[in-house]
Each structure stands twice: as structure tokens, then as C-alpha cells.
Amino acid sequence: MTERRLADGRVELISTARVEASPLYNHDLAPVPLSRRTWSTYNYAALWISMAHCIPTYMLASGLMASGMSWKQALVTIVLGNTIVLVPILLNSHPGTKYGIPFPVFARAAYGTLGSNVPALMRALVACGWFGIQTWIGGEAVHTFLKAVVPGWPALLGPGFGGHPTTEWVSFLLFWALNVYIIYRGMDLVRQVENWAAPFVLVMTTILLWWSVRHANGLGTLLSHSGKFHSFAEFWPVFVPSLSAMIGFWATLSLNMPDFTRFGRSQREQMLGQVVALPTTMAVFAAMGVVITSATAIIFGETIWDPVVLVGKFSSPLIVAVSMFTVVVATVAVNIAANVVSPANDFANAFPRFISFKTGGLITGLLGFVIQPWKLLADPSGYIYTWLLGYSGGLGSIAGVLIADYWFIRGRELRLEDLYLPDGVYRGWNIRAIAATGIGCALAWGGLIVPALKPLYDFAWFVGFFAAAIAHIALAPRGVGEAPRAASVETRPI
């Protein structure tokens, strides 16, 4: 027997000597021993609260309202989307806690030890784009802060390029460097940042909410926006792609939650922390964004959907400094957890002996420039309907394959040691999984090329998920899910 199983179902290797000699192994991808699986319900709740309390969440409802939705329609769309995406998040979280493995190693079971690089690198490239978006927002916060405390800051280093002064690019690089520093300190520092960032950001946003309501003369005026869709027929064509985009917002984490749940003390604790924190936090924070954005139209005579731009309207350096520090904390917390941990592991999975977690994080940071995030954030419709909706079809296809493979084909039983062996049962490429993913992506994205398939693109995540899942189950050979039972250890469940 190479494995031992606790009474609560969690599994660990009895000896790691064989996998440590494998070219598919490195320290960052290794299965977490039971002694280091210490994350509690609070840790997972704090993780989601800190990730959801970010500027893109704040902008979500505002962007939907800019498309013509009322505030009620926008919030219903956000809550429904996040409730739906919670299902694949929890389903893919299970193997992380059970086997102590990160997402790219989990993907080896479905795609093969080499084939797993396809979903891992697809996920990694999306994360690089998100890293760029979040880092640009953080850089804007640094730029706004320095503009308030350093006289003549915007013109200090010349006119710059790309429509932005040189000092704004410098601020971007400073914030980028802060993220890289935290990554080089490791996962323990990441957990510490998440734990204290969550309550701090919530308190500061509540203060901004109070200020907005007070200066706009109450909630009644703020919530009077009725939107331009007054019938179901008018609302439906906008609701469908918007819902897919909301699912796309966390479709990335629906794949790589094993990167975090691998440290969980039990299945119950990781599930409870996620169920309690994700939908509620997204709803509350998006609602705050609705109220504050609506207040700007009354207070300043224009709708300001970017909170960094809003804070820049204040004249007090102290208010600007505190507000921008809050933005920096919020953005660092979500950027590290959601956009660096996964791609760092994904790049390491491609070349385990040459790329470590830290090197993978640096690669993520460099690729974040390529996405040109300043262009995506310049337009709310481009942010929601181009970026979020576009990639949701591809990630939905991967999620469909992973969930179908683990829950239906293999019955939640994996050979832990073989996930790290080039000659194990998961060796090479699983062409069937690649084909199933391709089918899901083709149907989800076909509407971009074939006008007749445009309705499928509006449902991109759903189409990709179900098409890939059904195809993977249909293509799987019988008996593939058989796995030996691990040695049982009598241990009281945690």
C-alpha cells in the first residue's frame, strides 16, 4: 500500500520517495501531508471575502446598470450567477481536500500527466489577464495617492505614452513589484494577508457607503433608477450573456480551488466557509457599488463607476491616502489569491524541474502586461461582455471534463502516487478529454464566427460545461474509474 486514508476520507502518501524522484514532481506541486492541512472554516471564508471585496466586484453591478439594467435586475443577475458557479467550485474543491493536491495535478487524472498542461495553461493565461487588470487598478490607486501628496505628480516625469503619464506607469510598476514580493514570501504570507484584509476592506467600504448616502440625501433618490428594460422580452437578451459573464467572473476559481482546499482540515470546513462567504459577500459588495455609483450622479453630476476615479474627486489628502490604501489592500489580497497562486502552479506543472512556484508567479506578472488591462477597463461593456463572457466558454468546458471525470467516471477515487509518475496509470495524454474540451469550446465560441450559433455564445459557460461533460462521459472507456483502495487508518473525523 502506498497510501493511507483517514476516517474522514482524506488521503496521504505513506512514502514520498518514489514521487520525489519523478520528473513530474517538485516541492510546490507535492501532495500536502495531513500535518500541514490546517486551514479552517474561517480561513476559507476570509479568503472569499477578501477576494470578493475587490474593485472588479464593485464595478460589476455598475457595468450591468450601464447596459440598461435597473439596480434590482443587476443584483439578481449577480447573486444568481454566483450561486450557480458555487456548484462547480465545491465539486472541484473536494479532490483538493481529499488528496492534498493542487489543480494542475488534479487535472492529470482526467487529461493525463502531459495532457494536463492544456487546461492548466488555458487557466493560467486567463489568470495572467486578471493579474494585469487587478495590477492596473492597484497602480491607479497608488497614482491617485501620490497625486494627492506630491505636488505636480502627474507631470513630474513627462507626458508618458498610451494616453497615460509616465508617473502612472511608474505607479503600475510599483504595485506590480509589491505583488511579486508577497509571492516570493510564500503561501503563509498569502494566508495572513487574506485574514486581515477581509474585515479591513469591508469597514472602509461601509464608511464610503455612509458618506454617499448622507451626501445624496438618503437611499430613496439613489434607488430610483428603473433601467430601460420594462418587459421580459426586452430584459432576456441582455440577461443571458450577463449571467454567463457573472459566472465567468469566478469561473477561474471554479477550476483551481484545489490550490487552496488542499490545505483544508476537513471537507465540511472548506465547504461551509465557501458557501457562507461567496454569494453573500458578492451580493453585499456589489450592492454597495450600486449605491455609491448612483450617489456620484447626484453629488458630482456624473456617474462614476470606477471607485479610484471617485476617490480622486476628494480634495483632502488624508481621505485620499486612507481610501487608496484600502484599494491597495483589497487589490493585493484578491490578486495574489485569485490570479497568481493558480498560474504559478500551472506553469510549474508544465516544467516541474525548471519552474518553481515563485518562478511561475514571476511569469504570471510578466504576461499580465500583454493583456493591456488599461484598454479593457476603459469601457464597462468591454470588461463584461468581451472579457468575462469570452473566456467563460473555455473554462466551462474544462470544468465540465474535470467534474464528469472525478465524480461520474472515477467515483472520486484517484491513485495519488500515479498522479506524479510518468509511467503510472495517468501517463501521457488522454486524447478523449482533450477532444471533449475541444467540443465544448467549439460550441461555446462558435457564435463568434458563425452567426447562426450566436445564441450559444450568449450561454458560453453553460454550453461549454455541459457539452464537454457529456462528450467526456460518452467517450470514456468502461472500467477507467477503477482504483485500488488506500490503506485505512482509524482516525476520528475532524
C-alpha positions as CSV (number, residue, x, y, z in Angstrom):
1,M,0.0,0.0,0.0
2,T,1.4,3.4,-0.9
3,E,-1.4,5.5,0.6
4,R,-3.2,5.7,3.9
5,R,-6.8,7.0,4.4
6,L,-8.2,8.8,7.5
7,A,-11.7,8.0,8.8
8,D,-12.8,11.4,7.3
9,G,-11.8,10.3,3.8
10,R,-8.6,12.3,3.4
11,V,-5.6,10.5,1.9
12,E,-1.9,11.0,2.1
13,L,1.1,9.1,0.8
14,I,2.9,6.7,3.2
15,S,6.2,7.4,1.5
16,T,7.1,10.1,-1.0
17,A,10.4,8.7,-2.0
18,R,9.2,7.4,-5.4
19,V,7.3,10.6,-6.4
20,E,10.2,12.8,-5.3
21,A,12.4,11.1,-7.9
22,S,9.9,11.7,-10.7
23,P,10.4,14.4,-13.3
24,L,6.7,15.4,-12.7
25,Y,7.3,16.4,-9.1
26,N,8.5,19.5,-7.4
27,H,8.0,20.8,-3.9
28,D,5.3,23.2,-4.8
29,L,3.2,20.6,-6.6
30,A,3.7,17.9,-3.9
31,P,0.7,16.5,-2.1
32,V,0.2,18.3,1.2
33,P,0.8,16.0,4.2
34,L,-2.0,15.7,6.7
35,S,0.1,17.6,9.3
36,R,0.1,20.7,7.2
37,R,-3.6,20.7,6.3
38,T,-4.6,23.3,8.8
39,W,-7.0,25.7,7.0
40,S,-10.3,26.2,8.9
41,T,-13.7,27.5,8.0
42,Y,-12.6,31.0,8.9
43,N,-9.6,30.8,6.6
44,Y,-11.8,29.9,3.6
45,A,-14.5,32.4,4.5
46,A,-11.8,35.1,4.8
47,L,-10.3,34.0,1.5
48,W,-13.6,34.5,-0.3
49,I,-14.4,37.7,1.5
50,S,-11.1,39.3,0.7
51,M,-11.3,38.1,-3.0
52,A,-14.9,39.3,-3.4
53,H,-14.1,42.7,-1.8
54,C,-12.3,43.9,-4.9
55,I,-12.7,46.7,-7.4
56,P,-14.0,44.5,-10.2
57,T,-16.8,43.2,-7.9
58,Y,-17.7,46.8,-7.1
59,M,-17.7,47.5,-10.9
60,L,-19.9,44.5,-11.8
61,A,-23.3,46.0,-10.9
62,S,-22.3,49.4,-12.2
63,G,-21.4,47.9,-15.5
64,L,-24.7,46.0,-15.7
65,M,-26.6,49.2,-14.9
66,A,-24.6,50.9,-17.7
67,S,-26.0,48.3,-20.1
68,G,-29.6,49.4,-19.1
69,M,-30.5,47.2,-16.1
70,S,-32.1,48.5,-13.0
71,W,-30.3,48.1,-9.7
72,K,-32.6,45.2,-8.8
73,Q,-32.0,43.4,-12.1
74,A,-28.3,43.9,-11.7
75,L,-28.2,42.4,-8.2
76,V,-30.4,39.5,-9.1
77,T,-28.1,38.7,-12.0
78,I,-25.0,38.8,-9.8
79,V,-26.5,36.7,-7.0
80,L,-27.8,34.1,-9.4
81,G,-24.6,33.9,-11.3
82,N,-22.5,33.4,-8.1
83,T,-24.9,30.8,-6.7
84,I,-24.6,28.8,-9.9
85,V,-20.8,29.0,-10.1
86,L,-20.6,27.9,-6.4
87,V,-21.7,24.4,-7.5
88,P,-18.6,23.6,-9.7
89,I,-16.4,25.4,-7.2
90,L,-17.5,23.0,-4.4
91,L,-17.3,19.9,-6.7
92,N,-13.8,20.7,-7.8
93,S,-12.8,21.6,-4.2
94,H,-13.4,18.1,-3.0
95,P,-10.3,16.4,-4.5
96,G,-8.0,19.1,-3.2
97,T,-9.1,18.4,0.4
98,K,-9.2,14.6,0.0
99,Y,-5.8,14.1,-1.7
100,G,-4.0,17.4,-0.8
101,I,-3.2,18.1,-4.5
102,P,-3.3,21.4,-6.5
103,F,-5.4,22.0,-9.6
104,P,-2.8,21.0,-12.3
105,V,-2.1,17.7,-10.5
106,F,-5.8,17.0,-10.2
107,A,-6.2,17.7,-13.9
108,R,-3.7,14.9,-14.6
109,A,-6.3,12.3,-13.7
110,A,-8.7,13.5,-16.5
111,Y,-6.2,14.8,-19.1
112,G,-3.1,12.7,-18.5
113,T,0.2,13.8,-17.0
114,L,1.2,15.6,-20.2
115,G,-2.3,16.5,-21.4
116,S,-3.0,18.3,-18.1
117,N,-0.9,21.2,-19.4
118,V,-3.7,22.1,-21.8
119,P,-6.3,23.0,-19.2
120,A,-3.6,24.3,-16.8
121,L,-2.1,26.7,-19.3
122,M,-5.6,27.8,-20.5
123,R,-6.4,28.6,-16.9
124,A,-3.0,30.3,-16.4
125,L,-3.4,32.6,-19.4
126,V,-6.8,33.8,-18.1
127,A,-5.2,34.4,-14.7
128,C,-2.4,36.4,-16.3
129,G,-5.1,38.6,-17.8
130,W,-6.8,39.1,-14.5
131,F,-3.4,39.8,-12.8
132,G,-2.9,42.6,-15.3
133,I,-6.4,44.0,-14.7
134,Q,-6.0,44.0,-10.9
135,T,-2.5,45.3,-11.0
136,W,-3.6,48.2,-13.2
137,I,-6.3,49.0,-10.7
138,G,-3.8,48.9,-7.9
139,G,-1.4,51.1,-9.8
140,E,-4.2,53.6,-10.4
141,A,-4.7,53.7,-6.6
142,V,-1.0,54.3,-6.0
143,H,-1.0,57.0,-8.7
144,T,-4.1,58.7,-7.1
145,F,-2.5,58.6,-3.7
146,L,0.8,60.1,-4.9
147,K,-1.1,62.8,-6.9
148,A,-2.7,63.9,-3.6
149,V,0.5,64.1,-1.6
150,V,3.2,65.0,-4.2
151,P,2.7,68.4,-5.9
152,G,2.7,68.2,-9.7
153,W,3.0,64.4,-9.6
154,P,1.1,63.6,-12.9
155,A,3.6,65.8,-15.0
156,L,6.7,65.1,-12.9
157,L,8.2,62.6,-15.3
158,G,6.9,63.8,-18.6
159,P,3.8,63.1,-20.8
160,G,4.3,59.3,-21.0
161,F,2.6,57.2,-23.7
162,G,-0.5,55.2,-24.4
163,G,-2.7,58.0,-23.1
164,H,-1.2,57.8,-19.6
165,P,1.5,59.9,-18.0
166,T,4.8,58.4,-17.1
167,T,4.1,58.6,-13.4
168,E,1.0,56.4,-13.9
169,W,3.2,53.7,-15.5
170,V,5.6,54.0,-12.6
171,S,2.8,53.6,-10.1
172,F,1.7,50.4,-12.0
173,L,5.2,49.0,-11.8
174,L,5.4,49.8,-8.0
175,F,2.2,47.9,-7.4
176,W,3.4,45.1,-9.6
177,A,6.6,44.8,-7.6
178,L,4.6,44.6,-4.3
179,N,2.6,41.6,-5.6
180,V,5.8,39.8,-6.7
181,Y,7.4,40.4,-3.3
182,I,4.4,38.7,-1.5
183,I,4.6,35.7,-3.8
184,Y,8.3,35.3,-3.1
185,R,7.4,35.2,0.6
186,G,5.2,32.1,0.1
187,M,1.7,30.8,0.9
188,D,1.8,31.5,4.6
189,L,2.1,35.2,4.0
190,V,-0.7,35.0,1.5
191,R,-3.0,33.5,4.2
192,Q,-2.0,36.2,6.6
193,V,-2.8,38.9,4.1
194,E,-6.3,37.4,3.3
195,N,-7.2,37.1,7.0
196,W,-6.8,40.7,7.9
197,A,-7.6,42.3,4.5
198,A,-11.2,41.0,4.6
199,P,-12.6,42.9,7.6
200,F,-10.5,46.0,6.9
201,V,-11.8,46.5,3.4
202,L,-15.4,45.8,4.5
203,V,-15.2,48.5,7.2
204,M,-13.7,51.1,4.9
205,T,-16.2,50.5,2.1
206,T,-19.0,50.8,4.7
207,I,-17.7,54.2,5.6
208,L,-17.7,55.3,1.9
209,L,-21.3,53.9,1.6
210,W,-22.4,56.0,4.6
211,W,-20.8,59.1,3.1
212,S,-22.5,58.5,-0.2
213,V,-26.0,58.1,1.3
214,R,-25.5,61.1,3.5
215,H,-24.5,63.5,0.7
216,A,-27.1,62.2,-1.7
217,N,-29.9,62.8,0.8
218,G,-30.9,59.3,1.5
219,L,-31.4,56.0,-0.2
220,G,-34.7,56.9,-1.9
221,T,-33.2,59.0,-4.6
222,L,-30.3,56.6,-5.1
223,L,-32.5,53.6,-5.8
224,S,-35.0,55.4,-8.1
225,H,-33.1,54.2,-11.2
226,S,-35.6,52.0,-13.0
227,G,-33.4,50.9,-16.0
228,K,-34.6,50.7,-19.6
229,F,-35.9,47.1,-19.7
230,H,-39.6,47.1,-18.8
231,S,-40.6,43.7,-20.1
232,F,-39.2,40.2,-20.0
233,A,-38.7,40.3,-23.8
234,E,-36.6,43.4,-23.5
235,F,-34.6,42.1,-20.5
236,W,-33.9,38.5,-21.6
237,P,-31.4,39.2,-24.5
238,V,-29.2,41.2,-22.1
239,F,-29.8,39.0,-19.0
240,V,-28.5,35.8,-20.6
241,P,-25.0,37.0,-21.7
242,S,-24.8,39.0,-18.4
243,L,-25.5,35.9,-16.4
244,S,-22.8,33.9,-18.3
245,A,-20.4,36.8,-17.6
246,M,-21.2,36.7,-13.9
247,I,-20.4,33.0,-13.9
248,G,-17.3,33.8,-15.8
249,F,-16.2,36.2,-13.1
250,W,-15.3,33.2,-10.8
251,A,-15.0,30.5,-13.5
252,T,-11.3,30.7,-12.9
253,L,-11.6,29.7,-9.2
254,S,-14.1,27.0,-10.1
255,L,-11.2,25.2,-11.6
256,N,-8.3,25.9,-9.3
257,M,-9.9,25.8,-5.8
258,P,-7.9,22.7,-5.1
259,D,-4.9,25.0,-4.9
260,F,-6.4,26.2,-1.6
261,T,-8.6,23.3,-0.4
262,R,-5.5,21.1,-0.4
263,F,-4.7,22.8,2.9
264,G,-8.1,22.1,4.4
265,R,-8.7,20.3,7.7
266,S,-11.9,18.7,6.5
267,Q,-14.4,18.7,3.7
268,R,-17.0,20.2,6.0
269,E,-14.9,23.2,6.9
270,Q,-13.9,24.1,3.4
271,M,-17.4,23.8,2.1
272,L,-19.0,25.7,4.9
273,G,-16.5,28.6,4.6
274,Q,-17.1,28.9,0.9
275,V,-20.9,28.5,1.0
276,V,-21.3,31.2,3.7
277,A,-18.9,33.7,2.2
278,L,-19.1,33.7,-1.6
279,P,-22.7,34.5,-2.6
280,T,-23.3,36.8,0.4
281,T,-20.2,38.8,0.0
282,M,-20.6,39.3,-3.7
283,A,-24.2,40.5,-3.2
284,V,-23.4,42.9,-0.4
285,F,-20.3,44.4,-2.0
286,A,-22.0,44.7,-5.4
287,A,-24.9,46.4,-3.7
288,M,-22.5,48.9,-2.1
289,G,-21.2,49.6,-5.6
290,V,-24.7,50.3,-6.9
291,V,-25.5,52.7,-4.1
292,I,-22.2,54.6,-4.2
293,T,-22.2,54.8,-8.1
294,S,-25.7,56.1,-8.0
295,A,-24.7,58.7,-5.5
296,T,-22.0,60.0,-7.7
297,A,-24.6,61.1,-10.3
298,I,-26.2,63.3,-7.6
299,I,-23.1,64.6,-5.9
300,F,-20.8,65.2,-8.8
301,G,-23.3,65.4,-11.7
302,E,-21.8,62.4,-13.5
303,T,-21.9,58.6,-13.0
304,I,-18.5,57.4,-11.8
305,W,-18.3,53.6,-11.9
306,D,-14.6,53.4,-11.0
307,P,-14.0,53.9,-7.2
308,V,-10.4,55.0,-7.8
309,V,-11.6,57.9,-10.0
310,L,-14.3,58.7,-7.4
311,V,-11.8,59.0,-4.6
312,G,-9.7,61.2,-6.8
313,K,-12.5,63.8,-6.6
314,F,-11.8,64.4,-2.9
315,S,-9.6,67.3,-2.0
316,S,-8.4,66.0,1.4
317,P,-5.0,64.3,1.1
318,L,-5.8,62.3,4.2
319,I,-9.1,60.9,2.8
320,V,-7.4,60.1,-0.5
321,A,-4.5,58.4,1.3
322,V,-6.7,56.2,3.5
323,S,-9.0,55.3,0.6
324,M,-6.2,54.4,-1.7
325,F,-4.6,52.3,1.0
326,T,-7.8,50.4,1.2
327,V,-7.9,49.9,-2.6
328,V,-4.3,48.7,-2.5
329,V,-5.0,46.2,0.3
330,A,-8.2,44.9,-1.4
331,T,-6.4,44.5,-4.8
332,V,-3.3,42.8,-3.4
333,A,-5.5,40.3,-1.5
334,V,-7.5,39.2,-4.5
335,N,-4.7,39.5,-7.0
336,I,-2.4,37.1,-5.1
337,A,-5.1,34.6,-4.1
338,A,-7.1,34.5,-7.4
339,N,-4.6,35.4,-10.1
340,V,-1.1,34.3,-9.0
341,V,-1.4,31.1,-6.9
342,S,-3.0,29.1,-9.7
343,P,-0.9,30.1,-12.8
344,A,2.2,29.8,-10.7
345,N,1.3,26.2,-10.1
346,D,0.1,25.8,-13.7
347,F,3.4,26.9,-15.2
348,A,5.3,24.7,-12.7
349,N,3.2,21.8,-13.8
350,A,4.5,22.3,-17.4
351,F,8.1,22.1,-16.4
352,P,8.3,20.8,-12.8
353,R,12.1,20.5,-12.6
354,F,12.7,24.0,-14.0
355,I,9.8,26.2,-12.9
356,S,9.1,26.7,-9.2
357,F,6.0,28.4,-7.6
358,K,8.0,31.6,-7.3
359,T,9.2,31.5,-10.9
360,G,5.7,30.7,-12.1
361,G,4.4,33.8,-10.2
362,L,7.0,35.9,-12.0
363,I,6.0,34.6,-15.4
364,T,2.4,35.5,-14.5
365,G,3.4,39.0,-13.7
366,L,5.2,39.5,-16.9
367,L,2.4,38.1,-19.0
368,G,0.0,40.4,-17.2
369,F,1.3,43.3,-19.3
370,V,0.4,41.6,-22.6
371,I,-3.3,41.7,-22.0
372,Q,-3.2,45.6,-21.9
373,P,-5.7,45.8,-19.0
374,W,-6.0,49.6,-19.3
375,K,-7.9,49.1,-22.5
376,L,-10.3,46.5,-21.0
377,L,-11.1,48.8,-18.0
378,A,-11.7,51.8,-20.2
379,D,-15.2,50.5,-21.1
380,P,-17.6,48.6,-18.8
381,S,-19.3,46.8,-21.7
382,G,-15.9,45.5,-23.0
383,Y,-15.0,44.4,-19.4
384,I,-18.2,42.4,-19.0
385,Y,-19.2,41.2,-22.5
386,T,-15.8,40.8,-24.1
387,W,-13.5,39.6,-21.3
388,L,-15.7,37.8,-18.9
389,L,-18.1,36.2,-21.3
390,G,-15.4,35.4,-23.8
391,Y,-13.2,33.2,-21.6
392,S,-16.1,31.6,-19.7
393,G,-16.9,29.2,-22.5
394,G,-13.3,27.7,-22.4
395,L,-13.1,27.4,-18.6
396,G,-16.7,26.0,-18.5
397,S,-15.5,23.3,-20.9
398,I,-12.6,22.4,-18.7
399,A,-14.8,22.4,-15.6
400,G,-17.2,20.0,-17.3
401,V,-14.5,17.5,-18.1
402,L,-13.0,17.6,-14.6
403,I,-16.3,17.2,-12.8
404,A,-17.5,14.5,-15.1
405,D,-14.2,12.6,-14.8
406,Y,-13.9,12.8,-11.0
407,W,-17.5,12.5,-9.8
408,F,-19.0,10.2,-12.5
409,I,-16.3,8.2,-14.2
410,R,-13.8,7.7,-11.4
411,G,-16.3,7.8,-8.5
412,R,-13.9,10.2,-6.5
413,E,-11.2,7.6,-6.4
414,L,-7.7,8.5,-7.6
415,R,-4.3,6.8,-7.4
416,L,-2.4,9.5,-5.6
417,E,1.1,8.3,-6.3
418,D,0.4,7.7,-10.0
419,L,-0.5,11.4,-10.5
420,Y,3.2,12.1,-10.1
421,L,4.6,9.2,-12.1
422,P,5.4,9.4,-15.9
423,D,4.7,5.6,-16.2
424,G,1.6,5.5,-14.0
425,V,-2.0,4.9,-15.0
426,Y,-2.4,8.6,-15.9
427,R,0.7,8.8,-18.1
428,G,0.8,10.8,-21.3
429,W,-2.2,12.3,-23.0
430,N,-5.9,11.5,-22.6
431,I,-7.0,12.4,-26.1
432,R,-10.6,11.8,-25.2
433,A,-10.6,14.6,-22.6
434,I,-8.8,16.9,-25.0
435,A,-11.5,16.1,-27.6
436,A,-14.3,16.7,-25.2
437,T,-12.8,20.1,-24.2
438,G,-12.5,21.0,-27.8
439,I,-16.1,20.1,-28.5
440,G,-17.2,22.3,-25.6
441,C,-15.1,25.2,-26.7
442,A,-16.2,24.9,-30.4
443,L,-19.9,25.1,-29.4
444,A,-19.4,27.9,-26.8
445,W,-17.2,30.1,-29.1
446,G,-18.8,29.1,-32.4
447,G,-21.1,32.1,-32.3
448,L,-18.1,34.4,-32.8
449,I,-17.6,33.0,-36.3
450,V,-21.0,31.5,-37.3
451,P,-23.9,34.0,-36.8
452,A,-26.4,31.1,-36.5
453,L,-24.6,30.0,-33.4
454,K,-24.6,33.4,-31.7
455,P,-27.3,32.3,-29.1
456,L,-24.9,29.6,-27.9
457,Y,-22.2,32.2,-27.3
458,D,-24.6,34.1,-25.0
459,F,-24.8,30.9,-22.9
460,A,-21.0,30.3,-23.3
461,W,-20.2,28.9,-19.9
462,F,-23.3,26.6,-19.8
463,V,-22.8,25.4,-23.3
464,G,-19.1,24.6,-22.8
465,F,-19.7,22.9,-19.4
466,F,-22.5,20.6,-20.4
467,A,-21.2,19.8,-23.9
468,A,-17.7,18.9,-22.6
469,A,-19.1,16.9,-19.7
470,I,-21.5,14.8,-21.8
471,A,-18.8,14.3,-24.5
472,H,-16.2,13.2,-21.9
473,I,-18.6,10.7,-20.3
474,A,-19.6,9.4,-23.8
475,L,-16.0,8.9,-24.9
476,A,-14.7,7.3,-21.7
477,P,-13.9,3.6,-21.9
478,R,-15.5,1.3,-19.4
479,G,-13.5,0.4,-16.3
480,V,-11.4,3.6,-16.4
481,G,-12.6,4.6,-12.9
482,E,-11.3,1.6,-11.1
483,A,-8.8,2.5,-8.4
484,P,-7.3,0.5,-5.5
485,R,-8.5,1.3,-2.0
486,A,-5.9,3.0,0.2
487,A,-4.8,1.6,3.5
488,S,-7.4,2.6,6.1
489,V,-6.3,4.4,9.3
490,E,-8.6,4.6,12.2
491,T,-8.7,8.3,13.0
492,R,-11.5,10.4,14.4
493,P,-13.0,12.8,11.8
494,I,-12.1,16.4,12.1
